[in-house]
Amino acid sequence: MKNFVNRFQFAIFVILTFVLSWFPWYAGIAPEVMAMGPSIAAFIVVLVVGGKRGFIDLMRPFGRWRAKLGLWAIAILGPAVLYLIGLGVHLLLGGKAPPFIMIREELNIIPLYLIMVVLMPWNGPVGEEFGWRGYALPRLQTKYGALFASLIIGAIWGIWHLPSFFAPQGVVGAIAAAVGMIFILPYTLGTIANSIFMTWLYNKSKASALLAGIVWHAAINFWAPVLLSDSSLVAAREGTHLPTIAPNLYLTVLAVQVMGAIILVITTKGNLAYSNQPSQEEASL
């Protein structure tokens, strides 16, 4: 069994990710488990293939916090900059500004929201990134190069979110209801774009999955409701309001992210700061 899993480990990781995520959602059993599927799948595969050493190798990049302050600033503020550029374009095209409720009325409790985004496994960063950037990226990057690895992970990442399109109480589901299921195409282009940014950050930070995975992913999830939606933490707690983002604004932001990713690919000549020298974890695979 170990040899079989080792031979087909990435395919098994992908299958486990979808099964562990989509089945609880479809069955209505602990749907919050969906967001933890990628990380759980990665833990299973590395433990079967590499045992304790495999698990340690998977965890090690998430302890790499030493990086230039500029990279930390990019990881924390980069998504916000992209969102604000998208918002600016939206306004120039005649769109309406979001109400910024969290900034105007709930600034004192935003830090609590940030802690929830980062630490709660079902909110994305912790539940997903041990799979996407911890397990998949170093393996695919070694085999296929940085750009192709980013495209593969980004495409899988986008399709993996498909159940969100059937949840009208969520931002993505509400937009899908208004635009139609064709929304999966620009949405997946957005996850591919973020995957490219995260691969570049991973390589620039010397394989810090903490910075490129947890922090960037948390920043995506944190800044979007703060800057783009009508989210209210108080209303969410009381169950009196479901957050929304104007579809045109969301699509404009996605377009800005894609253009930014294209510029990054061009300026790095598709290399995304990859040295072509595998790390200890990559070399041991």
Backbone as CSV, one residue per row, in Angstrom:
resi,resn,N_x,N_y,N_z,CA_x,CA_y,CA_z,C_x,C_y,C_z
1,MET,0.830,-1.215,0.000,0.000,0.000,0.000,0.856,1.253,0.000
2,LYS,1.927,1.241,0.813,2.802,2.406,0.888,3.400,2.714,-0.471
3,ASN,3.844,1.678,-1.193,4.436,1.884,-2.513,3.412,2.440,-3.492
4,PHE,2.170,1.942,-3.407,1.117,2.430,-4.295,0.832,3.901,-4.034
5,VAL,0.683,4.265,-2.761,0.409,5.655,-2.405,1.579,6.540,-2.810
6,ASN,2.794,6.058,-2.610,3.968,6.836,-2.980,4.008,7.092,-4.480
7,ARG,3.648,6.092,-5.259,3.698,6.216,-6.721,2.656,7.192,-7.243
8,PHE,1.480,7.191,-6.640,0.379,8.035,-7.120,-0.022,9.062,-6.065
9,GLN,0.945,9.554,-5.304,0.588,10.332,-4.125,-0.120,11.643,-4.446
10,PHE,0.273,12.331,-5.506,-0.415,13.599,-5.777,-1.859,13.354,-6.212
11,ALA,-2.071,12.361,-7.065,-3.435,12.035,-7.482,-4.279,11.624,-6.282
12,ILE,-3.693,10.855,-5.387,-4.416,10.425,-4.183,-4.710,11.629,-3.290
13,PHE,-3.751,12.548,-3.190,-3.980,13.770,-2.418,-5.168,14.548,-2.962
14,VAL,-5.241,14.700,-4.281,-6.337,15.454,-4.899,-7.676,14.750,-4.656
15,ILE,-7.701,13.444,-4.868,-8.942,12.690,-4.655,-9.403,12.793,-3.202
16,LEU,-8.480,12.605,-2.273,-8.830,12.711,-0.857,-9.326,14.115,-0.518
17,THR,-8.690,15.124,-1.095,-9.096,16.506,-0.832,-10.555,16.725,-1.207
18,PHE,-10.937,16.255,-2.395,-12.320,16.454,-2.837,-13.296,15.583,-2.046
19,VAL,-12.913,14.349,-1.768,-13.812,13.462,-1.014,-14.027,13.985,0.399
20,LEU,-12.935,14.335,1.075,-13.033,14.798,2.458,-13.738,16.153,2.564
21,SER,-13.708,16.933,1.486,-14.335,18.254,1.509,-15.770,18.211,1.015
22,TRP,-15.984,17.562,-0.103,-17.304,17.609,-0.739,-18.324,16.670,-0.098
23,PHE,-17.886,15.505,0.393,-18.869,14.574,0.963,-19.562,15.151,2.203
24,PRO,-18.816,15.720,3.168,-19.524,16.308,4.324,-20.473,17.428,3.917
25,TRP,-20.066,18.229,2.910,-20.947,19.295,2.431,-22.205,18.714,1.803
26,TYR,-22.050,17.729,0.925,-23.185,17.136,0.220,-24.112,16.416,1.200
27,ALA,-23.522,15.727,2.154,-24.319,14.951,3.109,-24.894,15.817,4.220
28,GLY,-24.428,17.060,4.319,-24.905,17.938,5.375,-24.388,17.561,6.740
29,ILE,-23.267,16.826,6.757,-22.654,16.394,8.014,-21.423,17.247,8.281
30,ALA,-21.485,18.105,9.263,-20.343,18.955,9.613,-19.756,19.622,8.375
31,PRO,-20.540,20.452,7.658,-20.048,21.057,6.425,-18.815,21.931,6.619
32,GLU,-18.574,22.391,7.866,-17.377,23.204,8.109,-16.099,22.406,7.893
33,VAL,-16.227,21.063,7.865,-15.064,20.218,7.606,-14.542,20.440,6.201
34,MET,-15.404,20.933,5.303,-15.004,21.128,3.914,-13.717,21.914,3.807
35,ALA,-13.577,22.995,4.573,-12.405,23.859,4.479,-11.143,23.196,4.996
36,MET,-11.267,22.066,5.677,-10.092,21.388,6.221,-9.633,20.211,5.366
37,GLY,-10.388,19.924,4.296,-10.075,18.776,3.457,-8.663,18.754,2.902
38,PRO,-8.158,19.862,2.310,-6.806,19.836,1.734,-5.724,19.524,2.763
39,SER,-5.812,20.108,3.940,-4.790,19.856,4.963,-4.882,18.432,5.492
40,ILE,-6.104,17.945,5.729,-6.262,16.575,6.215,-5.727,15.580,5.188
41,ALA,-6.027,15.825,3.911,-5.538,14.946,2.845,-4.017,14.928,2.813
42,ALA,-3.393,16.096,2.979,-1.930,16.162,2.979,-1.352,15.384,4.153
43,PHE,-1.948,15.531,5.328,-1.461,14.804,6.504,-1.531,13.292,6.270
44,ILE,-2.636,12.831,5.703,-2.801,11.398,5.467,-1.726,10.880,4.508
45,VAL,-1.530,11.571,3.402,-0.589,11.101,2.381,0.840,11.090,2.914
46,VAL,1.262,12.162,3.575,2.658,12.208,4.033,2.907,11.215,5.162
47,LEU,1.907,10.956,5.978,2.089,9.974,7.047,2.193,8.560,6.485
48,VAL,1.404,8.262,5.454,1.482,6.942,4.834,2.804,6.764,4.107
49,VAL,3.235,7.778,3.370,4.442,7.673,2.553,5.711,7.850,3.369
50,GLY,5.728,8.859,4.226,6.970,9.195,4.920,6.955,9.033,6.421
51,GLY,5.816,8.677,6.991,5.749,8.505,8.433,6.048,9.788,9.183
52,LYS,6.706,9.651,10.324,7.014,10.795,11.164,7.873,11.818,10.439
53,ARG,8.862,11.323,9.690,9.727,12.253,8.962,8.935,13.033,7.920
54,GLY,8.028,12.340,7.228,7.208,13.020,6.234,6.349,14.105,6.856
55,PHE,5.807,13.816,8.030,4.979,14.808,8.719,5.822,16.017,9.135
56,ILE,7.011,15.764,9.655,7.904,16.858,10.065,8.301,17.705,8.861
57,ASP,8.601,17.042,7.740,8.964,17.769,6.527,7.820,18.647,6.036
58,LEU,6.583,18.159,6.179,5.426,18.949,5.780,5.258,20.175,6.672
59,MET,5.506,20.007,7.967,5.285,21.095,8.916,6.400,22.139,8.894
60,ARG,7.617,21.726,8.530,8.778,22.608,8.656,8.609,23.963,7.941
61,PRO,8.118,24.016,6.695,7.990,25.321,6.027,7.037,26.283,6.718
62,PHE,6.159,25.766,7.565,5.217,26.633,8.267,5.840,27.260,9.514
63,GLY,7.060,26.845,9.833,7.787,27.462,10.933,8.830,28.459,10.455
64,ARG,8.906,28.654,9.150,9.900,29.580,8.598,9.344,31.001,8.612
65,TRP,9.588,31.696,9.693,9.064,33.043,9.841,10.107,34.113,9.536
66,ARG,11.376,33.700,9.445,12.429,34.682,9.161,12.412,35.037,7.676
67,ALA,12.008,36.246,7.384,11.980,36.752,6.013,12.111,38.274,6.076
68,LYS,12.472,38.869,4.964,12.607,40.324,4.920,11.275,40.979,5.256
69,LEU,11.366,42.130,5.909,10.146,42.844,6.292,9.310,43.198,5.071
70,GLY,9.984,43.455,3.960,9.255,43.778,2.745,8.363,42.637,2.288
71,LEU,8.836,41.410,2.467,8.025,40.251,2.087,6.842,40.079,3.033
72,TRP,7.069,40.344,4.323,5.957,40.316,5.270,4.909,41.366,4.907
73,ALA,5.378,42.557,4.515,4.451,43.623,4.120,3.649,43.219,2.885
74,ILE,4.328,42.577,1.930,3.630,42.126,0.724,2.584,41.077,1.070
75,ALA,2.949,40.135,1.937,2.014,39.072,2.304,0.787,39.615,3.028
76,ILE,0.992,40.600,3.886,-0.114,41.143,4.690,-0.946,42.153,3.909
77,LEU,-0.269,43.015,3.135,-0.954,44.129,2.484,-1.179,43.940,0.993
78,GLY,-0.487,42.962,0.379,-0.618,42.765,-1.060,-2.052,42.563,-1.521
79,PRO,-2.810,41.652,-0.899,-4.211,41.494,-1.311,-5.024,42.770,-1.153
80,ALA,-4.754,43.533,-0.095,-5.481,44.785,0.113,-5.199,45.772,-1.008
81,VAL,-3.946,45.857,-1.435,-3.586,46.759,-2.538,-4.323,46.363,-3.811
82,LEU,-4.356,45.068,-4.105,-5.070,44.600,-5.298,-6.560,44.909,-5.193
83,TYR,-7.123,44.717,-4.020,-8.543,45.030,-3.828,-8.820,46.518,-4.029
84,LEU,-7.948,47.359,-3.496,-8.162,48.804,-3.609,-7.998,49.280,-5.055
85,ILE,-7.066,48.685,-5.782,-6.935,49.025,-7.203,-8.205,48.627,-7.942
86,GLY,-8.688,47.419,-7.659,-9.932,46.974,-8.275,-11.100,47.868,-7.916
87,LEU,-11.161,48.303,-6.655,-12.225,49.214,-6.221,-12.113,50.544,-6.950
88,GLY,-10.884,51.036,-7.110,-10.686,52.292,-7.837,-11.157,52.199,-9.275
89,VAL,-10.824,51.099,-9.951,-11.289,50.898,-11.326,-12.811,50.822,-11.366
90,HIS,-13.378,50.125,-10.406,-14.841,49.997,-10.312,-15.502,51.367,-10.185
91,LEU,-14.945,52.228,-9.356,-15.506,53.570,-9.172,-15.338,54.418,-10.429
92,LEU,-14.195,54.282,-11.098,-13.969,55.028,-12.336,-14.948,54.622,-13.429
93,LEU,-15.392,53.383,-13.364,-16.355,52.885,-14.358,-17.803,53.191,-13.971
94,GLY,-17.961,53.948,-12.895,-19.299,54.370,-12.494,-19.951,53.517,-11.428
95,GLY,-19.202,52.605,-10.841,-19.750,51.756,-9.798,-19.887,52.488,-8.468
96,LYS,-20.641,51.893,-7.570,-20.852,52.488,-6.249,-19.846,51.930,-5.248
97,ALA,-19.441,52.767,-4.309,-18.502,52.337,-3.277,-19.216,51.478,-2.241
98,PRO,-18.553,50.476,-1.689,-19.148,49.685,-0.598,-19.272,50.550,0.654
99,PRO,-20.079,50.156,1.618,-20.333,51.011,2.786,-19.220,51.029,3.830
100,PHE,-18.245,50.112,3.761,-17.141,50.055,4.731,-17.649,50.024,6.174
101,ILE,-18.638,49.199,6.440,-19.252,49.144,7.764,-18.237,48.749,8.830
102,MET,-17.408,47.757,8.528,-16.455,47.283,9.527,-15.441,48.360,9.892
103,ILE,-15.080,49.204,8.938,-14.117,50.277,9.208,-14.789,51.436,9.926
104,ARG,-15.988,51.810,9.488,-16.652,52.991,10.053,-17.275,52.733,11.427
105,GLU,-17.780,51.521,11.646,-18.567,51.281,12.848,-18.015,50.202,13.780
106,GLU,-17.114,49.352,13.294,-16.695,48.198,14.091,-15.179,48.046,14.161
107,LEU,-14.481,49.143,14.070,-13.023,49.101,14.026,-12.442,48.439,15.271
108,ASN,-13.103,48.598,16.403,-12.567,48.070,17.664,-12.611,46.549,17.745
109,ILE,-13.475,45.902,16.958,-13.557,44.439,17.033,-12.948,43.754,15.798
110,ILE,-12.370,44.533,14.890,-11.711,43.941,13.725,-10.564,43.018,14.121
111,PRO,-9.735,43.362,15.148,-8.666,42.416,15.534,-9.195,41.031,15.898
112,LEU,-10.356,40.961,16.543,-10.957,39.667,16.865,-11.299,38.903,15.595
113,TYR,-11.808,39.625,14.612,-12.125,39.001,13.330,-10.857,38.462,12.665
114,LEU,-9.768,39.211,12.740,-8.503,38.765,12.162,-8.033,37.468,12.806
115,ILE,-8.145,37.378,14.130,-7.749,36.156,14.831,-8.590,34.979,14.360
116,MET,-9.881,35.194,14.174,-10.763,34.124,13.705,-10.382,33.668,12.307
117,VAL,-10.062,34.625,11.435,-9.695,34.291,10.054,-8.438,33.446,10.025
118,VAL,-7.453,33.803,10.863,-6.157,33.120,10.825,-6.218,31.755,11.492
119,LEU,-6.848,31.656,12.648,-6.715,30.467,13.485,-7.810,29.431,13.306
120,MET,-9.007,29.833,12.907,-10.087,28.866,12.804,-9.900,28.008,11.553
121,PRO,-9.748,26.688,11.697,-9.440,25.820,10.547,-10.456,25.915,9.420
122,TRP,-11.733,26.145,9.762,-12.763,26.173,8.733,-12.812,27.508,7.995
123,ASN,-11.946,28.441,8.321,-11.920,29.721,7.621,-10.935,29.750,6.460
124,GLY,-10.190,28.694,6.226,-9.359,28.628,5.029,-7.878,28.450,5.229
125,PRO,-7.160,29.440,5.787,-5.694,29.341,5.815,-5.156,28.063,6.446
126,VAL,-5.535,27.763,7.663,-5.022,26.569,8.343,-5.622,25.303,7.731
127,GLY,-6.905,25.328,7.423,-7.568,24.148,6.889,-7.121,23.766,5.492
128,GLU,-6.620,24.728,4.718,-6.256,24.464,3.327,-4.761,24.437,3.058
129,GLU,-4.006,25.323,3.686,-2.656,25.589,3.203,-1.623,24.496,3.477
130,PHE,-1.870,23.608,4.439,-0.960,22.474,4.588,-1.069,21.565,3.355
131,GLY,-2.204,21.684,2.655,-2.371,20.940,1.418,-1.838,21.676,0.208
132,TRP,-2.312,22.915,-0.017,-1.954,23.641,-1.239,-0.477,24.037,-1.273
133,ARG,-0.046,24.835,-0.319,1.332,25.321,-0.336,2.284,24.424,0.447
134,GLY,1.779,23.676,1.430,2.653,22.812,2.199,2.998,21.531,1.468
135,TYR,1.980,20.862,0.924,2.205,19.585,0.248,2.376,19.747,-1.264
136,ALA,1.388,20.360,-1.929,1.350,20.326,-3.395,2.433,21.179,-4.055
137,LEU,2.626,22.400,-3.588,3.533,23.316,-4.289,4.958,22.802,-4.412
138,PRO,5.629,22.398,-3.324,7.020,21.961,-3.499,7.154,20.748,-4.407
139,ARG,6.201,19.853,-4.387,6.275,18.658,-5.228,6.051,18.987,-6.695
140,LEU,5.023,19.765,-6.984,4.735,20.117,-8.376,5.796,21.055,-8.945
141,GLN,6.277,21.964,-8.127,7.280,22.918,-8.590,8.576,22.216,-8.990
142,THR,8.979,21.226,-8.214,10.184,20.462,-8.530,10.024,19.707,-9.844
143,LYS,8.827,19.200,-10.093,8.600,18.362,-11.270,8.274,19.165,-12.517
144,TYR,7.485,20.236,-12.362,6.971,20.948,-13.524,7.423,22.397,-13.642
145,GLY,8.071,22.924,-12.614,8.433,24.328,-12.629,7.405,25.177,-11.907
146,ALA,7.796,26.402,-11.573,6.966,27.255,-10.725,5.657,27.659,-11.372
147,LEU,5.704,28.063,-12.635,4.489,28.570,-13.281,3.458,27.474,-13.479
148,PHE,3.869,26.342,-14.021,2.921,25.262,-14.271,2.354,24.733,-12.956
149,ALA,3.200,24.666,-11.938,2.718,24.235,-10.621,1.640,25.187,-10.111
150,SER,1.851,26.479,-10.307,0.875,27.477,-9.874,-0.436,27.325,-10.621
151,LEU,-0.353,27.054,-11.920,-1.560,26.885,-12.723,-2.359,25.661,-12.270
152,ILE,-1.647,24.564,-11.993,-2.321,23.338,-11.558,-3.013,23.554,-10.213
153,ILE,-2.260,24.087,-9.242,-2.830,24.291,-7.909,-3.978,25.294,-7.962
154,GLY,-3.794,26.386,-8.717,-4.837,27.397,-8.803,-6.124,26.864,-9.404
155,ALA,-5.999,26.021,-10.448,-7.186,25.450,-11.080,-7.910,24.498,-10.128
156,ILE,-7.142,23.626,-9.462,-7.752,22.701,-8.501,-8.391,23.473,-7.354
157,TRP,-7.709,24.481,-6.881,-8.188,25.321,-5.785,-9.522,25.975,-6.141
158,GLY,-9.622,26.495,-7.369,-10.859,27.142,-7.776,-12.014,26.158,-7.884
159,ILE,-11.783,25.020,-8.559,-12.838,24.018,-8.725,-13.258,23.453,-7.374
160,TRP,-12.292,23.313,-6.462,-12.593,22.783,-5.123,-13.629,23.636,-4.397
161,HIS,-13.702,24.928,-4.725,-14.653,25.829,-4.078,-16.073,25.712,-4.640
162,LEU,-16.299,24.827,-5.589,-17.600,24.759,-6.264,-18.794,24.668,-5.310
163,PRO,-18.729,23.889,-4.219,-19.894,23.862,-3.313,-20.295,25.237,-2.791
164,SER,-19.342,26.165,-2.714,-19.669,27.521,-2.251,-20.636,28.217,-3.191
165,PHE,-20.669,27.780,-4.448,-21.544,28.396,-5.434,-23.011,28.029,-5.187
166,PHE,-23.242,27.006,-4.378,-24.602,26.567,-4.083,-25.041,26.997,-2.686
167,ALA,-24.299,27.926,-2.100,-24.633,28.434,-0.770,-25.040,29.898,-0.896
168,PRO,-26.312,30.190,-1.159,-26.744,31.569,-1.410,-26.524,32.508,-0.234
169,GLN,-26.298,31.939,0.972,-26.065,32.791,2.124,-24.635,33.328,2.153
170,GLY,-23.777,32.828,1.280,-22.404,33.297,1.206,-22.200,34.275,0.071
171,VAL,-21.081,35.015,0.114,-20.798,36.018,-0.913,-20.670,35.367,-2.280
172,VAL,-19.882,34.294,-2.375,-19.667,33.629,-3.657,-20.972,33.049,-4.192
173,GLY,-21.752,32.408,-3.312,-23.019,31.837,-3.734,-23.999,32.890,-4.227
174,ALA,-24.018,34.042,-3.576,-24.916,35.118,-3.987,-24.541,35.644,-5.367
175,ILE,-23.237,35.772,-5.620,-22.793,36.249,-6.935,-23.092,35.200,-8.000
176,ALA,-22.859,33.925,-7.683,-23.160,32.855,-8.626,-24.651,32.834,-8.964
177,ALA,-25.498,33.109,-7.972,-26.938,33.142,-8.207,-27.309,34.291,-9.140
178,ALA,-26.571,35.407,-9.028,-26.876,36.570,-9.859,-26.275,36.462,-11.253
179,VAL,-25.065,35.906,-11.352,-24.344,35.859,-12.625,-24.575,34.548,-13.354
180,GLY,-24.759,33.463,-12.591,-24.878,32.133,-13.174,-23.628,31.316,-12.904
181,MET,-23.697,30.026,-13.189,-22.574,29.141,-12.903,-21.352,29.451,-13.754
182,ILE,-21.521,30.266,-14.801,-20.368,30.697,-15.594,-19.365,31.444,-14.724
183,PHE,-19.812,31.884,-13.551,-18.940,32.599,-12.620,-17.753,31.749,-12.179
184,ILE,-17.854,30.423,-12.319,-16.745,29.546,-11.940,-15.496,29.866,-12.750
185,LEU,-15.661,30.368,-13.980,-14.499,30.659,-14.828,-13.691,31.859,-14.305
186,PRO,-14.290,33.037,-14.115,-13.490,34.132,-13.553,-13.027,33.855,-12.131
187,TYR,-13.847,33.131,-11.366,-13.448,32.801,-9.998,-12.179,31.954,-10.003
188,THR,-12.120,30.958,-10.875,-10.945,30.093,-10.946,-9.744,30.845,-11.495
189,LEU,-9.966,31.769,-12.400,-8.855,32.617,-12.857,-8.292,33.415,-11.679
190,GLY,-9.176,33.806,-10.761,-8.718,34.519,-9.572,-7.889,33.642,-8.654
191,THR,-8.291,32.387,-8.472,-7.493,31.490,-7.623,-6.161,31.155,-8.292
192,ILE,-6.146,31.066,-9.611,-4.884,30.848,-10.322,-3.971,32.051,-10.129
193,ALA,-4.531,33.257,-10.235,-3.737,34.469,-10.041,-3.143,34.498,-8.634
194,ASN,-3.958,34.201,-7.623,-3.440,34.184,-6.254,-2.408,33.086,-6.067
195,SER,-2.596,31.970,-6.741,-1.617,30.889,-6.669,-0.267,31.341,-7.218
196,ILE,-0.286,32.131,-8.278,0.960,32.666,-8.850,1.637,33.612,-7.867
197,PHE,0.868,34.521,-7.273,1.437,35.427,-6.271,2.056,34.639,-5.117
198,MET,1.361,33.621,-4.664,1.797,32.850,-3.500,3.037,32.013,-3.816
199,THR,3.129,31.499,-5.040,4.333,30.760,-5.429,5.541,31.677,-5.449
200,TRP,5.364,32.870,-6.010,6.468,33.851,-6.019,6.896,34.175,-4.591
201,LEU,5.934,34.401,-3.715,6.245,34.730,-2.328,6.912,33.556,-1.624
202,TYR,6.454,32.355,-1.913,7.053,31.138,-1.348,8.528,31.045,-1.738
203,ASN,8.827,31.289,-2.994,10.208,31.193,-3.461,11.077,32.350,-2.962
204,LYS,10.526,33.547,-2.931,11.288,34.703,-2.444,11.592,34.578,-0.958
205,SER,10.737,33.928,-0.213,10.915,33.782,1.241,11.651,32.499,1.603
206,LYS,12.261,31.867,0.618,13.010,30.623,0.835,12.114,29.526,1.404
207,ALA,11.024,29.321,0.713,10.080,28.240,1.008,9.377,28.403,2.349
208,SER,8.901,29.626,2.628,8.101,29.839,3.831,6.626,29.659,3.477
209,ALA,6.085,28.495,3.816,4.663,28.270,3.610,3.839,29.081,4.610
210,LEU,4.467,29.484,5.707,3.802,30.364,6.669,3.454,31.687,6.000
211,LEU,4.442,32.273,5.326,4.264,33.580,4.699,3.402,33.475,3.447
212,ALA,3.795,32.562,2.552,3.122,32.460,1.262,1.765,31.782,1.360
213,GLY,1.600,30.896,2.340,0.349,30.175,2.485,-0.579,30.792,3.501
214,ILE,-0.233,30.656,4.771,-1.121,31.094,5.858,-1.371,32.601,5.818
215,VAL,-0.310,33.394,5.733,-0.463,34.858,5.847,-1.179,35.435,4.624
216,TRP,-0.719,35.087,3.407,-1.375,35.630,2.205,-2.833,35.181,2.141
217,HIS,-3.083,33.918,2.420,-4.454,33.397,2.381,-5.323,34.105,3.421
218,ALA,-4.779,34.303,4.609,-5.528,35.019,5.643,-5.807,36.457,5.212
219,ALA,-4.840,37.075,4.550,-5.023,38.450,4.084,-6.119,38.531,3.025
220,ILE,-6.169,37.538,2.134,-7.247,37.488,1.133,-8.602,37.478,1.841
221,ASN,-8.729,36.582,2.810,-10.014,36.399,3.493,-10.354,37.549,4.431
222,PHE,-9.327,38.215,4.941,-9.562,39.313,5.886,-9.953,40.601,5.165
223,TRP,-9.171,40.981,4.143,-9.367,42.284,3.519,-10.620,42.352,2.640
224,ALA,-11.041,41.231,2.064,-12.202,41.270,1.165,-13.466,41.795,1.859
225,PRO,-13.870,41.234,2.995,-15.065,41.785,3.648,-14.859,43.185,4.203
226,VAL,-13.636,43.493,4.601,-13.366,44.820,5.163,-13.450,45.904,4.094
227,LEU,-12.899,45.634,2.910,-12.772,46.666,1.883,-13.814,46.598,0.773
228,LEU,-14.403,45.425,0.550,-15.239,45.264,-0.637,-16.707,45.022,-0.353
229,SER,-17.051,44.532,0.825,-18.431,44.108,1.057,-19.149,45.013,2.053
230,ASP,-20.405,44.652,2.311,-21.179,45.354,3.345,-21.211,44.536,4.628
231,SER,-20.162,43.755,4.851,-20.099,42.883,6.022,-20.179,43.675,7.318
232,SER,-20.874,43.091,8.279,-20.962,43.640,9.627,-20.755,42.501,10.614
233,LEU,-19.743,42.611,11.449,-19.478,41.562,12.424,-20.619,41.439,13.429
234,VAL,-21.182,42.569,13.821,-22.294,42.551,14.777,-23.515,41.879,14.167
235,ALA,-23.829,42.253,12.919,-24.989,41.663,12.251,-24.779,40.172,12.002
236,ALA,-23.534,39.792,11.678,-23.243,38.373,11.448,-23.445,37.572,12.729
237,ARG,-23.019,38.142,13.850,-23.179,37.453,15.136,-24.644,37.304,15.495
238,GLU,-25.443,38.319,15.169,-26.864,38.299,15.506,-27.703,37.583,14.447
239,GLY,-27.072,37.282,13.301,-27.794,36.611,12.227,-28.821,37.474,11.538
240,THR,-28.608,38.797,11.535,-29.592,39.712,10.959,-29.217,40.206,9.572
241,HIS,-28.025,39.856,9.082,-27.610,40.351,7.765,-26.593,39.408,7.154
242,LEU,-26.775,39.101,5.870,-25.823,38.289,5.132,-24.960,39.205,4.263
243,PRO,-23.635,39.079,4.332,-22.762,39.984,3.588,-22.886,39.796,2.085
244,THR,-22.738,40.887,1.354,-22.777,40.850,-0.103,-21.667,41.732,-0.674
245,ILE,-21.255,41.392,-1.891,-20.343,42.215,-2.673,-20.986,42.407,-4.034
246,ALA,-20.973,43.627,-4.539,-21.546,43.885,-5.853,-20.838,43.022,-6.892
247,PRO,-21.580,42.247,-7.693,-20.942,41.366,-8.682,-19.960,42.085,-9.592
248,ASN,-20.304,43.276,-10.052,-19.394,44.017,-10.932,-18.090,44.371,-10.221
249,LEU,-18.185,44.712,-8.949,-16.982,45.018,-8.176,-16.125,43.764,-8.027
250,TYR,-16.759,42.652,-7.708,-16.018,41.401,-7.521,-15.309,40.999,-8.809
251,LEU,-16.002,41.098,-9.927,-15.404,40.733,-11.213,-14.273,41.686,-11.590
252,THR,-14.412,42.947,-11.258,-13.343,43.912,-11.536,-12.101,43.597,-10.718
253,VAL,-12.298,43.250,-9.461,-11.178,42.879,-8.601,-10.485,41.631,-9.143
254,LEU,-11.258,40.647,-9.574,-10.671,39.441,-10.161,-9.839,39.789,-11.393
255,ALA,-10.345,40.704,-12.220,-9.602,41.119,-13.415,-8.280,41.778,-13.041
256,VAL,-8.292,42.582,-11.991,-7.063,43.234,-11.529,-6.070,42.187,-11.016
257,GLN,-6.556,41.205,-10.270,-5.679,40.147,-9.784,-5.037,39.384,-10.944
258,VAL,-5.828,39.072,-11.951,-5.304,38.343,-13.108,-4.256,39.176,-13.835
259,MET,-4.533,40.458,-14.038,-3.561,41.324,-14.711,-2.284,41.428,-13.893
260,GLY,-2.415,41.531,-12.573,-1.235,41.587,-11.716,-0.405,40.324,-11.814
261,ALA,-1.079,39.165,-11.876,-0.372,37.889,-11.996,0.344,37.797,-13.337
262,ILE,-0.304,38.263,-14.397,0.322,38.242,-15.724,1.575,39.103,-15.735
263,ILE,1.496,40.276,-15.117,2.656,41.163,-15.033,3.787,40.490,-14.263
264,LEU,3.445,39.814,-13.168,4.463,39.121,-12.373,5.118,38.001,-13.182
265,VAL,4.327,37.259,-13.922,4.867,36.182,-14.760,5.821,36.759,-15.810
266,ILE,5.422,37.865,-16.430,6.257,38.476,-17.469,7.557,39.006,-16.882
267,THR,7.466,39.706,-15.756,8.667,40.318,-15.173,9.635,39.284,-14.617
268,THR,9.136,38.131,-14.220,10.015,37.069,-13.716,10.322,36.027,-14.794
269,LYS,9.861,36.293,-16.019,10.053,35.384,-17.148,9.511,33.980,-16.843
270,GLY,8.417,33.939,-16.106,7.767,32.686,-15.779,8.445,31.894,-14.683
271,ASN,9.539,32.426,-14.150,10.312,31.684,-13.153,9.744,31.821,-11.744
272,LEU,9.095,32.974,-11.473,8.489,33.245,-10.159,9.492,33.055,-9.020
273,ALA,10.727,33.499,-9.259,11.808,33.486,-8.252,12.240,32.079,-7.857
274,TYR,11.890,31.070,-8.647,12.286,29.698,-8.339,13.736,29.474,-8.737
275,SER,14.516,28.903,-7.833,15.949,28.726,-8.058,16.287,27.443,-8.798
276,ASN,15.273,26.567,-8.976,15.493,25.250,-9.591,16.365,24.345,-8.736
277,GLN,16.638,24.764,-7.520,17.385,23.931,-6.587,16.425,23.449,-5.517
278,PRO,16.059,22.170,-5.522,15.052,21.698,-4.567,15.518,21.817,-3.127
279,SER,14.581,22.143,-2.261,14.861,22.203,-0.844,15.070,20.798,-0.313
280,GLN,15.418,20.672,0.954,15.617,19.356,1.570,14.361,18.510,1.480
281,GLU,13.193,19.160,1.710,11.945,18.429,1.649,11.671,17.948,0.230
282,GLU,11.923,18.817,-0.772,11.658,18.460,-2.148,12.597,17.361,-2.619
283,ALA,13.865,17.467,-2.216,14.850,16.511,-2.667,14.602,15.120,-2.104
284,SER,13.891,15.053,-0.982,13.666,13.761,-0.319,12.478,13.013,-0.909
285,LEU,11.768,13.639,-1.853,10.567,13.010,-2.391,10.899,11.978,-3.448
